[in-house]
């Protein structure tokens, strides 16, 4: 693979993988609110959040980190305003104090925070409007959790992106399963220290939060329960438990950061922790682990370009397929067998819906990984579902595109009904 193509892969990973504190949707709200407060220059008297349905869905039931166990859009916004640091982006709430939480609760009790559902726009959309007397400010985030597209102060536009960076406009034509495997095989980490450092950070952060979830009680303790109820020496049990435990902690308000994938911490956990755990269990070299993480991360990103960042399709399914490919790479499986892992995983667990970020995300990770591990066993025997069977395409790329179409277009009405049920409409 030539240097120009390798640069494309590296730049994609460097731009996609980043640390985030807590679930990315409430953090994006906190970021918008913190930035709007910075622009306003004083404490607001009125706060209005305009959000897409998927943002509302993913914030409703998840604990906001550094909030003292609180949930919801109002909490995320108030904390961002009181003590958020917008320069930290997805770690905007990292420096929140007990006094900040107290002041945020006081703001919420005054009923000056309101939330409005915005329809007919991007699935990832937030606009935070603040006012104090005759002063006002607003910050808009669209299509990416840190993608601020407009800043306004006192009706004067301070910043507006002329060309929006959308999922549809991103050129990822170079991505396919075989090109991903070629990059993983050919990359020289000595020549690309920034990439190696990024993967090391993913290993460090996501392992630490997994250990935290296994050591303490968060959510429904899915990870700990898996480990306690099965053969704790079985590598497959360890893979599912370690990843689910990381999600237990993250959804339960743990203040440790996670390296995200495709804008999601749960997907970042799912593409990495199983591969890290499996590599340790089989004694794989560190170099092999880094290359396997390249595979799992890029396979996850590749699928999401067709699905979209937020939808009714549970993202840990595609991330689970990515993890399966990473484990397959550790086992020196052929390209064709890795194709089979993707196909088998996607057409088995592709019906899991996303009904918001919450404790049950951990159990969905366990299910997605169970199917990925079964898919690996099938691929070892060169078995895969055949073209024309349901959503299976002519080849693995066709299957990925079919699943993406089903998730992005076919599940639009599902997404609406899920939101209506959640808000009691």
C-alpha positions in Angstrom: 0.0 0.0 0.0 1.5 3.4 -1.0 2.2 6.2 1.5 -0.7 8.4 0.3 -3.3 5.7 0.9 -1.7 4.9 4.3 -2.0 8.6 5.2 -5.7 8.4 4.5 -6.2 5.5 6.9 -4.1 7.1 9.6 -5.9 10.5 9.3 -9.2 8.7 9.5 -8.3 7.0 12.8 -6.7 10.1 14.2 -9.9 12.1 13.5 -12.4 9.5 14.7 -10.8 8.0 17.8 -10.8 10.5 20.7 -11.3 10.5 24.5 -14.7 11.3 25.9 -16.0 11.5 29.5 -19.3 9.8 29.7 -22.0 9.2 27.1 -21.2 11.4 24.1 -24.8 12.8 23.6 -25.1 14.5 27.1 -21.5 15.5 26.8 -22.2 17.2 23.4 -25.1 19.1 25.1 -22.8 20.1 27.9 -20.2 21.3 25.3 -22.8 23.4 23.5 -24.0 24.9 26.8 -20.5 25.6 28.1 -19.6 27.3 24.8 -22.8 29.4 24.8 -22.1 30.5 28.4 -18.5 31.5 27.4 -19.9 33.6 24.5 -22.7 35.1 26.7 -20.1 36.1 29.4 -22.5 35.7 32.4 -24.9 33.4 34.0 -28.1 33.0 31.9 -31.6 33.8 33.0 -33.1 31.5 30.4 -31.8 28.3 28.7 -33.4 26.6 25.7 -32.1 23.4 24.2 -33.3 22.5 20.7 -32.4 18.8 20.0 -33.0 16.1 17.4 -35.0 13.1 18.5 -31.9 10.9 18.7 -30.2 13.3 21.0 -33.2 13.3 23.3 -33.4 9.5 23.2 -29.7 9.0 24.1 -29.7 11.5 27.0 -33.0 10.7 28.7 -31.9 7.7 30.8 -28.1 7.8 31.0 -26.2 9.2 34.1 -24.3 12.4 33.3 -20.7 12.0 34.6 -19.6 14.2 37.5 -23.3 14.9 38.3 -23.7 13.0 41.5 -25.8 10.3 39.7 -28.2 12.7 37.9 -29.7 12.2 34.4 -31.2 14.2 31.6 -30.7 17.1 29.2 -31.3 19.8 31.8 -28.6 18.3 34.0 -26.0 18.1 31.2 -26.8 21.7 30.1 -26.7 23.2 33.6 -23.4 21.5 34.5 -21.9 22.7 31.2 -23.0 26.3 32.0 -21.9 26.3 35.6 -18.5 24.5 35.4 -17.9 23.2 31.9 -14.7 23.9 30.0 -15.4 24.0 26.3 -11.8 23.8 25.4 -11.8 20.2 26.7 -14.4 19.2 24.1 -15.8 15.7 25.0 -14.1 16.0 28.4 -16.0 19.3 29.0 -17.2 18.1 32.5 -13.9 16.8 33.7 -13.4 19.7 36.2 -16.9 19.8 37.7 -16.9 20.2 41.5 -19.5 19.5 44.2 -20.3 23.2 44.4 -20.9 23.2 40.6 -23.4 20.3 41.1 -25.2 22.3 43.8 -25.5 25.4 41.6 -26.6 23.3 38.6 -29.4 21.8 40.7 -30.5 25.3 41.8 -30.7 26.4 38.1 -32.8 23.3 37.3 -35.1 24.0 40.3 -35.8 27.5 38.9 -37.4 26.0 35.8 -35.4 28.2 33.5 -34.2 25.3 31.3 -36.5 24.0 28.6 -36.1 21.4 25.8 -37.6 21.5 22.4 -37.7 18.6 19.9 -36.6 19.7 16.4 -37.9 17.5 13.6 -36.8 17.2 9.9 -33.1 17.9 10.6 -29.9 15.9 11.1 -30.1 13.0 13.6 -27.3 14.6 15.5 -28.4 18.2 16.2 -28.2 20.5 19.2 -28.7 24.2 19.5 -28.3 25.9 22.9 -29.8 29.4 23.3 -29.0 31.5 26.4 -30.3 34.9 27.4 -29.7 37.3 30.3 -31.5 40.7 30.1 -31.1 42.0 26.6 -28.0 39.8 26.0 -28.1 36.5 24.2 -26.0 33.7 22.7 -26.5 30.5 20.9 -24.3 27.6 19.8 -25.2 24.9 17.2 -23.7 21.4 17.0 -24.5 19.3 14.0 -23.5 15.9 12.5 -20.6 15.4 14.9 -20.5 15.6 18.7 -17.8 18.4 18.6 -18.8 19.9 15.3 -19.8 23.4 16.2 -21.4 24.9 13.1 -22.6 28.2 14.3 -22.0 30.7 17.2 -24.2 33.8 17.6 -23.9 36.6 20.2 -26.6 39.3 20.5 -27.9 38.3 17.0 -24.4 38.8 15.5 -23.0 35.7 13.8 -19.5 35.1 15.2 -18.9 31.9 13.3 -20.8 29.8 10.8 -19.4 27.0 8.7 -20.1 27.6 5.0 -19.6 24.0 4.1 -21.0 21.6 6.7 -19.1 18.4 7.4 -21.8 15.8 7.1 -21.6 12.0 7.1 -22.9 12.0 3.5 -20.1 14.3 2.3 -17.2 12.4 3.9 -15.2 10.6 1.2 -14.5 7.1 2.6 -14.5 5.3 -0.8 -11.1 3.8 0.0 -12.6 1.8 2.9 -13.4 -1.8 2.4 -12.6 -5.0 4.4 -9.6 -6.0 2.2 -8.1 -2.5 2.1 -8.4 -2.3 5.9 -6.6 -5.6 6.3 -3.9 -4.5 3.8 -3.3 -1.3 5.9 -3.1 -3.3 9.1 -0.6 -5.6 7.6 1.6 -3.0 6.0 1.6 -0.1 8.5 5.0 0.7 10.0 4.5 2.1 13.6 8.0 3.5 13.8 7.1 5.8 10.9 3.7 6.6 12.4 4.3 7.2 16.1 1.1 9.4 16.5 -1.0 6.4 15.3 0.8 4.0 17.7 0.3 6.5 20.6 -3.5 6.8 19.8 -3.9 3.0 19.9 -1.9 2.8 23.2 -4.2 5.4 24.6 -7.2 3.3 23.6 -5.8 0.3 25.3 -5.0 2.3 28.5 -8.4 4.1 28.8 -10.7 1.3 27.7 -8.9 -1.3 29.8 -9.1 1.0 32.9 -12.8 1.5 32.7 -13.4 -2.2 32.0 -11.4 -3.0 35.2 -13.5 -0.4 37.1 -16.7 -2.0 35.9 -15.5 -5.4 37.0 -14.4 -4.2 40.4 -17.4 -2.1 41.4 -21.2 -2.1 41.0 -22.5 0.0 38.2 -25.9 -0.3 36.5 -27.1 -3.9 36.5 -23.6 -5.2 36.8 -23.9 -7.1 33.5 -20.1 -7.7 33.1 -19.7 -8.9 36.7 -22.7 -11.2 36.3 -21.4 -12.7 33.1 -18.1 -13.5 34.8 -19.7 -14.9 37.9 -22.3 -17.0 36.1 -20.0 -18.7 33.6 -16.6 -20.4 33.4 -14.4 -17.4 34.4 -11.4 -19.0 32.8 -13.1 -19.3 29.4 -11.8 -16.6 27.0 -15.2 -16.1 25.4 -16.7 -15.4 28.9 -13.9 -12.9 29.6 -14.3 -11.2 26.3 -18.0 -10.5 26.9 -17.6 -9.7 30.6 -14.8 -7.2 30.1 -16.6 -5.2 27.4 -20.0 -5.3 29.1 -18.4 -4.2 32.4 -16.8 -1.1 30.7 -20.3 -0.1 29.5 -21.8 -0.8 32.9 -19.3 1.8 34.3 -19.7 4.3 31.5 -23.5 4.2 31.5 -23.4 4.3 35.3 -21.7 7.7 35.5 -18.1 6.6 35.9 -15.8 9.6 35.6 -13.1 7.7 33.7 -12.7 8.6 30.0 -13.3 6.2 27.1 -11.7 6.3 23.6 -14.7 6.5 21.3 -15.3 5.1 17.8 -17.8 6.6 15.3 -18.8 9.2 18.0 -19.8 6.5 20.5 -18.1 5.4 23.7 -20.0 2.1 23.7 -18.8 1.4 20.2 -15.3 2.4 21.2 -15.5 -0.1 24.0 -16.9 -2.8 21.8 -14.3 -2.6 19.1 -11.4 -2.5 21.5 -11.9 -4.2 24.8 -12.8 -7.7 23.4 -9.7 -7.6 21.1 -7.4 -6.4 24.0 -8.8 -9.1 26.3 -8.5 -11.9 23.7 -4.9 -10.8 22.8 -3.9 -11.0 26.4 -5.5 -14.5 26.8 -3.7 -16.0 23.8 -0.4 -14.3 24.5 -0.4 -12.3 21.2 2.5 -9.8 20.7 1.9 -6.1 21.3 2.5 -5.4 17.7 -0.1 -7.9 16.7 -2.6 -6.3 19.1 -2.1 -2.8 17.6 -2.7 -4.2 14.1 -5.8 -6.0 15.3 -7.1 -2.8 16.8 -6.6 -1.1 13.5 -8.8 -3.8 11.9 -11.5 -3.6 14.5 -11.7 0.2 14.6 -11.7 0.6 10.9 -14.3 -2.1 10.3 -16.5 -0.3 12.8 -16.0 3.0 11.1 -16.6 1.4 7.6 -20.0 0.1 8.6 -21.1 3.3 10.2 -20.6 5.4 7.1 -23.7 3.6 5.7 -25.7 3.4 9.0 -25.1 7.0 10.2 -23.8 8.1 13.6 -27.3 8.0 15.3 -30.2 5.8 14.3 -32.6 3.1 15.5 -29.9 0.5 14.7 -27.9 -0.4 17.8 -24.3 0.6 17.1 -22.8 -2.1 19.2 -23.9 -4.6 16.5 -21.6 -3.1 13.9 -18.9 -2.6 16.6 -19.3 -6.2 17.6 -18.6 -7.2 14.0 -15.5 -5.0 14.1 -14.4 -6.8 17.3 -14.9 -10.1 15.6 -12.7 -9.1 12.7 -10.0 -7.9 15.2 -10.1 -11.3 17.0 -10.1 -13.1 13.6 -7.0 -11.1 12.7 -5.3 -12.2 16.0 -6.1 -15.8 15.0 -4.4 -15.3 11.5 -7.7 -16.0 9.7 -7.8 -15.4 6.0 -9.4 -12.4 4.3 -12.3 -14.5 3.2 -12.9 -15.9 6.7 -12.9 -12.3 8.1 -15.5 -11.5 5.4 -17.6 -14.4 6.7 -17.3 -13.0 10.3 -18.8 -9.7 9.2 -21.6 -11.3 7.3 -22.5 -13.8 9.9 -22.5 -11.3 12.7 -24.5 -8.6 10.9 -27.3 -10.8 9.6 -27.7 -12.4 13.0 -27.8 -9.5 15.4 -28.8 -6.7 12.9 -32.3 -6.5 14.5 -31.3 -5.0 17.8 -32.7 -1.5 18.2 -31.3 1.5 19.9 -33.8 2.8 22.5 -31.3 5.3 24.0 -28.2 5.2 26.1 -28.7 3.5 29.4 -27.7 0.5 31.5 -29.0 -2.1 29.0 -26.4 -1.1 26.5 -24.0 -3.4 28.4 -26.3 -6.4 27.8 -26.6 -5.6 24.1 -22.8 -5.5 23.9 -22.8 -9.0 25.4 -25.3 -10.3 22.8 -23.5 -8.7 19.9 -20.2 -10.2 21.0 -21.8 -13.6 21.6 -22.9 -13.6 17.9 -19.5 -12.3 16.8 -17.8 -15.2 18.6 -20.2 -17.7 17.1 -19.5 -16.1 13.7 -15.7 -16.6 14.2 -16.3 -20.3 15.0 -18.4 -20.7 11.8 -15.8 -18.9 9.8 -13.1 -21.2 11.1 -15.1 -24.0 9.3 -15.5 -21.6 6.2 -19.2 -21.4 6.9 -21.2 -18.3 6.1 -24.8 -17.4 5.2 -25.3 -17.2 1.4 -26.1 -14.4 -0.9 -29.8 -13.8 -1.3 -30.6 -15.1 2.2 -32.3 -12.1 3.8 -30.0 -9.1 3.8 -26.9 -11.1 2.7 -25.4 -9.4 -0.4 -23.4 -10.7 -3.3 -20.2 -10.2 -1.2 -19.3 -8.8 2.2 -19.4 -5.2 1.0 -22.9 -5.7 -0.4 -24.0 -7.1 3.0 -22.6 -4.1 4.8 -24.4 -1.7 2.4 -27.6 -3.7 2.7 -27.5 -3.5 6.5 -26.7 0.2 6.3 -29.7 0.8 4.0 -32.0 -1.1 6.4 -30.6 0.8 9.4 -30.6 4.3 7.8 -33.7 4.3 5.6 -35.8 1.3 6.7 -35.6 2.1 10.4 -36.6 5.8 10.2 -40.2 5.1 11.3 -38.9 2.7 14.0 -36.8 5.6 15.3 -39.8 7.9 15.4 -42.0 5.3 17.3 -39.2 4.6 19.8 -38.9 8.3 20.6 -42.7 8.7 20.8 -42.9 5.8 23.3 -40.0 7.2 25.4 -41.5 10.7 25.7 -45.0 9.3 26.2 -46.5 10.8 23.0 
